[in-house]
Amino acid sequence: MKQSSFDVVSLMNRRILVMLPLGFVSGLPLALTSGTLQAWLTVEGVDLKTIGIFTLVGLPYTLKFLWAPVMDRVVPPWLGRRRGWMVLTQLCVAASLVLMAMTDPKIHPGWLAAYAVLVAFLAASLDIVFDAYRTDTLEPHERGLGAAVWVNGYRIALLASGAGALALADYVGWQMTYLAMAAVMLAGVGIVLFSPNPTVGADAPKSLKEAVGAPLVEFFARPTAVGFLAVIVLYKLGDAFASALQTAFLIGGLGFSATEVGAVKGLGIFATLIGAFVGGLLMTKSGLLRSLLIFGVLQAVSNLGFVVLSLMGKSSAMLTAAVVIENVTGGMGTAAFVALVMSLCDPRYTATQFALLSSLEALGRVFAGRPSADLVEMVGWTQFFVLTVVVALPGLWAVWRVRRSIEPEQQRGTPVPILKPVASQVSE
């Protein structure tokens, strides 16, 4: 189906609408096992070394590709392969949050850590199946907008389980706060029951061996597989470098207070929501390839705002402008990037391929910190932010190199989803 203009129907159909609450449910557990958990431990007087150990709780999020094949292979006896896993994992996350709520961190820190790891493992599993469901459910022309709506739901959940949970804990205590969050997760099961079945059908792998090996074989059999891997790794790399030491730059480099930085960062979150939504809307008209290129240029150029800020010095107005512009363009780029990853997944192995590709993208965020610090020491803040623009250019070049595979019929004005040939082969 060709989507050449903004279509109100695309905003109103059930496939798009459920992406917001499902994104919210997907994002809710993350802060509860990271920042919010650290706040709880600190308030309860747990020593700093123990709190430091708790930072390892988030490890399952980076390793989720290891068990993603199981979620491709095993089909629950209810609601199908995707929605069945969604219900099961949500119920398990809710139950695990109850266990955390009932555990005193001062008396049983080890048990609390174990329950937190369990929540993180189950929440990462929830991400796996949600990503697969979103990919298998959205029509090709809906992927950009659907991804944007999903990202907005996810980020709203981070606010709710982060700042919202901290505020709630001041009134009702930590136990009731975590029980309330468990109740929200439980209520999310109703959203899954309301959600439509995936529009792309494919048989599950016939064995676990196939579920592990076939996704890699299928992906690397494509002529442009290496090029797409380059896009995955490089497209958001400039953003990763620019944000790696951004807080240190604003506080240590320019002398802004933590309160000032916190306030503008909060504004940046809302700017990201707007950027993702606007990017998703524009993608319904522009198509995937054009959006990747345009949004990629914008998110690269937006880093120059910090160059201007470093030259001006401590300027609240410029700080606000730089952060808002960066987050708006970053949200647009994220919407296009997620749509690209969805388009690259074979419906037989969506869970595994999406988990692998998203883990590769995360490498930039994980490893950008140290090289960024070395660059700042070598050239200073101004030149560093100029270099982040340069770092973004290989990602744009990689997109251009695989452009014919992203939209094979773009010159005729009818984008053809990459999954179409694969889906037809599966049905045959």
C-alpha positions as CSV (number, residue, x, y, z in Angstrom):
1,M,0.0,0.0,0.0
2,K,1.4,3.3,-1.0
3,Q,1.5,6.1,1.6
4,S,2.3,9.3,-0.1
5,S,0.6,11.8,2.2
6,F,-0.4,12.2,5.9
7,D,-3.3,9.9,6.5
8,V,-5.5,10.4,9.5
9,V,-6.5,6.7,9.3
10,S,-2.9,5.7,9.9
11,L,-3.1,7.6,13.2
12,M,-6.4,6.0,14.3
13,N,-6.0,2.3,13.4
14,R,-5.6,-0.2,16.2
15,R,-2.1,-1.3,15.2
16,I,-0.8,2.2,15.7
17,L,-2.8,3.0,18.8
18,V,-1.7,0.0,20.9
19,M,2.0,1.0,20.3
20,L,1.8,3.7,22.9
21,P,0.6,1.6,25.9
22,L,2.7,-1.4,24.8
23,G,5.8,0.9,24.7
24,F,4.9,2.2,28.1
25,V,4.6,-1.4,29.5
26,S,7.9,-2.3,27.9
27,G,9.8,0.7,29.4
28,L,8.3,0.6,32.9
29,P,10.6,-2.0,34.5
30,L,13.9,-0.4,33.4
31,A,14.2,2.4,35.9
32,L,12.9,0.1,38.7
33,T,16.0,-2.0,38.4
34,S,18.4,0.9,37.9
35,G,18.0,4.6,38.9
36,T,14.9,4.1,41.1
37,L,16.4,1.1,42.8
38,Q,19.6,3.0,43.5
39,A,17.5,5.7,45.1
40,W,15.7,3.2,47.3
41,L,19.0,1.6,48.4
42,T,20.5,5.0,49.2
43,V,17.5,6.2,51.2
44,E,17.6,2.9,53.2
45,G,21.3,3.5,54.1
46,V,22.8,0.7,52.1
47,D,26.6,1.1,51.7
48,L,28.0,2.5,48.5
49,K,29.9,-0.6,47.6
50,T,26.8,-2.7,47.7
51,I,25.0,-0.1,45.6
52,G,27.8,-0.3,43.1
53,I,27.3,-4.1,42.8
54,F,23.6,-3.5,42.0
55,T,24.6,-1.6,38.8
56,L,25.3,-5.1,37.3
57,V,21.5,-5.8,37.5
58,G,21.0,-4.3,34.1
59,L,23.3,-6.9,32.4
60,P,20.4,-9.0,30.9
61,Y,19.4,-6.0,28.7
62,T,22.8,-6.3,26.9
63,L,22.7,-10.1,26.6
64,K,19.1,-10.6,25.6
65,F,20.0,-11.9,22.2
66,L,21.3,-15.1,23.9
67,W,17.9,-16.4,24.7
68,A,15.9,-14.6,22.0
69,P,15.9,-17.8,19.8
70,V,13.9,-19.6,22.5
71,M,11.2,-17.0,22.1
72,D,11.2,-17.5,18.3
73,R,11.1,-21.3,18.7
74,V,8.6,-21.9,21.5
75,V,5.0,-21.1,20.9
76,P,2.8,-20.7,24.1
77,P,-0.5,-22.6,24.0
78,W,-2.4,-19.3,24.1
79,L,-2.7,-16.2,21.9
80,G,0.1,-17.3,19.5
81,R,3.8,-16.9,19.4
82,R,4.1,-13.2,20.0
83,R,1.0,-12.2,22.1
84,G,1.3,-15.4,24.2
85,W,4.9,-14.5,25.3
86,M,3.8,-11.0,25.9
87,V,1.1,-12.0,28.4
88,L,3.4,-14.6,30.1
89,T,6.4,-12.2,30.6
90,Q,4.2,-9.3,31.8
91,L,2.7,-11.5,34.5
92,C,6.1,-12.7,35.5
93,V,7.5,-9.1,35.7
94,A,4.5,-8.1,37.8
95,A,5.1,-11.0,40.2
96,S,8.8,-10.3,40.4
97,L,8.2,-6.6,41.3
98,V,6.0,-7.8,44.1
99,L,8.9,-9.9,45.4
100,M,11.1,-6.8,45.3
101,A,8.5,-4.8,47.1
102,M,8.3,-7.4,49.9
103,T,12.1,-7.5,50.5
104,D,13.9,-5.2,53.0
105,P,17.2,-4.0,51.3
106,K,18.9,-3.6,54.7
107,I,18.1,-7.0,56.0
108,H,18.2,-9.1,52.7
109,P,20.2,-7.1,50.1
110,G,21.2,-10.4,48.4
111,W,17.6,-11.4,47.9
112,L,16.7,-8.0,46.6
113,A,19.5,-8.2,44.1
114,A,18.4,-11.6,43.0
115,Y,14.8,-10.4,42.5
116,A,16.1,-7.3,40.7
117,V,18.1,-9.5,38.3
118,L,15.0,-11.6,37.8
119,V,13.0,-8.5,36.9
120,A,15.7,-7.3,34.5
121,F,15.8,-10.7,32.8
122,L,12.1,-10.9,32.4
123,A,11.9,-7.2,31.3
124,A,14.6,-7.8,28.7
125,S,12.6,-10.9,27.5
126,L,9.5,-8.6,27.4
127,D,11.5,-6.2,25.1
128,I,12.4,-9.1,22.9
129,V,8.9,-10.2,22.2
130,F,7.5,-6.7,22.1
131,D,10.1,-5.8,19.4
132,A,9.1,-8.9,17.5
133,Y,5.4,-8.2,17.8
134,R,5.8,-4.6,16.7
135,T,7.8,-5.7,13.6
136,D,5.3,-8.4,12.7
137,T,2.2,-6.2,13.2
138,L,2.9,-2.9,11.6
139,E,2.4,-2.5,7.9
140,P,5.6,-1.3,6.1
141,H,4.3,2.3,5.6
142,E,3.3,2.4,9.3
143,R,6.7,1.4,10.8
144,G,8.1,4.9,11.1
145,L,5.0,6.3,12.9
146,G,4.5,3.1,14.9
147,A,8.1,3.2,16.1
148,A,7.8,6.8,17.1
149,V,4.6,6.2,19.1
150,W,6.3,3.2,20.7
151,V,9.4,5.2,21.6
152,N,7.2,7.9,23.2
153,G,5.4,5.3,25.3
154,Y,8.7,3.9,26.4
155,R,10.1,7.3,27.4
156,I,6.9,8.2,29.2
157,A,7.3,5.0,31.2
158,L,10.8,6.0,32.1
159,L,9.5,9.2,33.6
160,A,6.8,7.3,35.4
161,S,9.1,4.7,36.9
162,G,11.9,7.2,37.5
163,A,10.8,10.7,38.6
164,G,7.2,9.5,39.2
165,A,8.2,6.6,41.4
166,L,10.6,8.8,43.4
167,A,7.8,11.3,44.1
168,L,5.4,8.6,45.0
169,A,7.8,6.9,47.4
170,D,8.0,10.1,49.4
171,Y,4.2,9.8,50.1
172,V,3.5,6.0,50.3
173,G,7.0,4.4,50.8
174,W,9.0,2.2,48.6
175,Q,7.1,-1.0,49.2
176,M,3.8,0.5,48.1
177,T,5.5,2.2,45.2
178,Y,6.9,-1.0,43.8
179,L,3.5,-2.7,44.4
180,A,1.8,0.1,42.4
181,M,4.2,-0.4,39.6
182,A,3.5,-4.2,39.7
183,A,-0.2,-3.4,39.4
184,V,0.4,-1.2,36.3
185,M,2.3,-4.1,34.7
186,L,-0.5,-6.4,35.5
187,A,-3.0,-4.0,34.0
188,G,-0.9,-4.0,30.8
189,V,-2.1,-7.6,30.1
190,G,-5.4,-6.1,29.1
191,I,-3.7,-4.1,26.4
192,V,-2.2,-7.2,25.0
193,L,-5.6,-8.9,24.9
194,F,-6.9,-5.8,23.0
195,S,-4.0,-5.8,20.6
196,P,-4.5,-7.2,17.1
197,N,-2.8,-10.3,15.9
198,P,0.4,-9.9,13.9
199,T,-0.2,-9.1,10.2
200,V,2.8,-11.1,9.1
201,G,2.5,-14.8,9.7
202,A,5.4,-17.3,9.6
203,D,6.0,-20.8,11.0
204,A,8.2,-21.0,14.1
205,P,11.6,-22.6,13.6
206,K,11.3,-26.4,13.8
207,S,14.1,-26.8,16.3
208,L,16.2,-24.7,18.7
209,K,19.2,-25.3,16.5
210,E,17.4,-23.8,13.6
211,A,16.3,-20.9,15.8
212,V,19.9,-20.1,16.8
213,G,21.7,-20.6,13.5
214,A,19.1,-19.9,10.8
215,P,18.7,-16.2,11.6
216,L,22.4,-15.6,11.1
217,V,22.5,-17.7,7.9
218,E,19.4,-15.9,6.5
219,F,20.8,-12.5,7.2
220,F,24.3,-13.0,5.9
221,A,22.9,-14.6,2.8
222,R,21.7,-11.2,1.7
223,P,24.1,-9.4,-0.7
224,T,24.1,-6.2,1.4
225,A,24.3,-7.8,4.8
226,V,27.7,-6.3,5.7
227,G,26.5,-2.9,4.5
228,F,23.4,-3.0,6.7
229,L,25.6,-4.0,9.7
230,A,27.6,-0.9,9.1
231,V,24.5,1.2,9.1
232,I,23.3,-0.4,12.4
233,V,26.6,0.3,14.1
234,L,27.4,3.7,12.6
235,Y,24.1,5.5,12.2
236,K,23.7,6.7,15.8
237,L,27.4,6.8,16.6
238,G,27.7,10.6,16.3
239,D,24.9,10.9,18.8
240,A,26.5,8.4,21.1
241,F,29.8,10.4,21.2
242,A,28.0,13.7,21.7
243,S,25.9,12.5,24.6
244,A,28.6,10.4,26.3
245,L,30.1,13.3,28.3
246,Q,27.5,15.9,27.8
247,T,26.6,16.3,31.5
248,A,30.3,16.6,32.4
249,F,30.7,19.3,29.7
250,L,27.7,21.3,31.0
251,I,28.6,21.1,34.7
252,G,32.4,20.8,34.7
253,G,33.2,22.6,31.4
254,L,30.7,25.5,31.5
255,G,29.8,25.8,35.2
256,F,26.1,25.1,35.0
257,S,24.5,23.8,38.3
258,A,23.2,20.3,38.6
259,T,19.7,21.8,39.0
260,E,20.0,23.8,35.7
261,V,21.3,20.8,33.8
262,G,18.6,18.5,35.3
263,A,15.8,21.0,34.3
264,V,17.0,21.3,30.7
265,K,17.5,17.5,30.5
266,G,13.9,17.1,31.5
267,L,12.9,19.5,28.7
268,G,15.0,17.4,26.4
269,I,13.0,14.3,27.1
270,F,9.8,16.1,25.9
271,A,11.7,17.4,22.9
272,T,12.7,13.8,22.1
273,L,9.0,12.8,22.3
274,I,8.1,15.5,19.9
275,G,11.0,14.7,17.5
276,A,10.1,11.0,17.4
277,F,6.4,11.7,16.7
278,V,7.2,14.4,14.0
279,G,9.8,12.0,12.5
280,G,7.2,9.2,12.3
281,L,4.7,11.5,10.6
282,L,7.2,12.7,8.1
283,M,8.2,9.1,7.3
284,T,4.6,8.3,6.2
285,K,5.2,10.8,3.4
286,S,9.0,10.7,2.7
287,G,9.7,6.9,2.9
288,L,12.4,5.1,4.8
289,L,15.5,5.9,2.7
290,R,14.9,9.7,2.5
291,S,14.0,9.9,6.2
292,L,17.2,8.0,7.2
293,L,19.3,10.4,5.2
294,I,17.5,13.7,6.1
295,F,17.2,12.8,9.8
296,G,20.7,11.5,9.9
297,V,22.0,14.9,8.6
298,L,19.9,16.8,11.1
299,Q,21.0,14.8,14.1
300,A,24.6,15.2,13.0
301,V,24.4,19.0,12.4
302,S,22.5,19.4,15.7
303,N,25.8,18.6,17.6
304,L,27.1,22.0,16.3
305,G,24.8,23.6,18.9
306,F,27.2,22.5,21.5
307,V,30.0,24.0,19.5
308,V,28.3,27.3,19.7
309,L,27.5,26.8,23.4
310,S,31.2,26.1,24.1
311,L,32.2,29.3,22.3
312,M,29.6,31.4,24.0
313,G,30.2,30.0,27.5
314,K,27.6,29.8,30.2
315,S,24.4,30.9,28.4
316,S,21.1,29.5,29.6
317,A,19.3,30.4,26.4
318,M,21.9,28.7,24.2
319,L,21.9,25.6,26.5
320,T,18.2,25.2,26.1
321,A,18.3,25.7,22.4
322,A,21.2,23.2,22.0
323,V,19.6,20.5,24.1
324,V,16.1,20.9,22.6
325,I,17.4,20.8,19.0
326,E,19.7,17.8,19.7
327,N,16.8,15.9,21.3
328,V,14.3,16.7,18.6
329,T,16.6,15.6,15.8
330,G,17.7,12.6,17.8
331,G,14.1,11.5,18.2
332,M,13.6,11.8,14.5
333,G,16.7,9.7,13.8
334,T,15.6,7.1,16.3
335,A,12.2,6.7,14.7
336,A,13.8,6.1,11.3
337,F,16.4,3.8,12.7
338,V,13.9,1.5,14.5
339,A,11.8,1.4,11.3
340,L,15.0,0.2,9.5
341,V,15.7,-2.5,12.0
342,M,12.1,-3.7,11.7
343,S,12.4,-3.9,7.9
344,L,15.5,-6.1,8.2
345,C,13.9,-8.9,10.2
346,D,12.7,-12.1,8.7
347,P,9.3,-12.9,10.2
348,R,10.4,-16.4,11.1
349,Y,13.2,-15.1,13.3
350,T,12.1,-11.6,14.2
351,A,12.8,-11.9,17.9
352,T,16.4,-13.1,17.4
353,Q,17.3,-10.8,14.5
354,F,15.9,-7.7,16.2
355,A,17.7,-8.5,19.5
356,L,21.0,-9.0,17.7
357,L,20.7,-5.9,15.6
358,S,19.6,-3.7,18.5
359,S,22.5,-5.1,20.6
360,L,25.0,-4.1,17.9
361,E,23.6,-0.5,17.9
362,A,24.0,-0.3,21.6
363,L,27.8,-0.9,21.3
364,G,28.3,2.7,20.4
365,R,26.6,3.9,23.5
366,V,28.5,1.5,25.7
367,F,32.0,2.1,24.4
368,A,31.8,5.8,23.4
369,G,32.7,7.1,26.9
370,R,36.4,6.4,27.1
371,P,37.3,7.5,23.5
372,S,35.2,10.7,24.1
373,A,37.2,11.5,27.2
374,D,40.5,10.9,25.3
375,L,39.4,13.2,22.5
376,V,38.4,16.0,24.9
377,E,41.8,15.8,26.6
378,M,43.5,16.0,23.2
379,V,41.5,18.8,21.4
380,G,39.2,20.4,24.0
381,W,35.4,20.6,24.1
382,T,34.8,22.8,21.0
383,Q,36.8,20.7,18.6
384,F,35.4,17.6,20.2
385,F,31.8,18.5,19.3
386,V,32.9,19.4,15.8
387,L,34.5,15.9,15.6
388,T,31.2,14.3,16.6
389,V,29.7,15.6,13.4
390,V,32.5,14.0,11.5
391,V,31.9,10.7,13.4
392,A,28.3,10.8,12.1
393,L,29.3,11.0,8.5
394,P,30.2,7.3,8.0
395,G,26.7,6.3,9.1
396,L,25.2,8.5,6.4
397,W,27.6,7.1,3.8
398,A,26.7,3.5,4.8
399,V,23.0,4.4,4.3
400,W,23.7,5.7,0.9
401,R,25.7,2.6,0.0
402,V,22.7,0.3,0.7
403,R,20.1,2.7,-0.6
404,R,18.9,0.4,-3.4
405,S,18.2,-2.4,-0.9
406,I,16.3,-0.1,1.5
407,E,13.7,0.9,-1.0
408,P,14.3,-1.1,-4.2
409,E,11.5,0.7,-6.2
410,Q,12.0,4.2,-4.8
411,Q,12.4,5.7,-8.3
412,R,8.9,4.6,-9.2
413,G,7.6,6.1,-6.0
414,T,6.3,2.8,-4.5
415,P,8.4,1.7,-1.5
416,V,8.5,-2.1,-1.3
417,P,9.2,-3.5,2.1
418,I,12.4,-5.6,2.4
419,L,10.4,-8.3,4.1
420,K,8.1,-8.9,1.1
421,P,10.2,-11.4,-0.8
422,V,11.1,-13.2,2.5
423,A,7.4,-13.4,3.5
424,S,6.4,-14.8,0.2
425,Q,9.1,-17.4,0.4
426,V,7.9,-18.5,3.8
427,S,4.3,-18.8,2.6
428,E,5.4,-20.9,-0.3
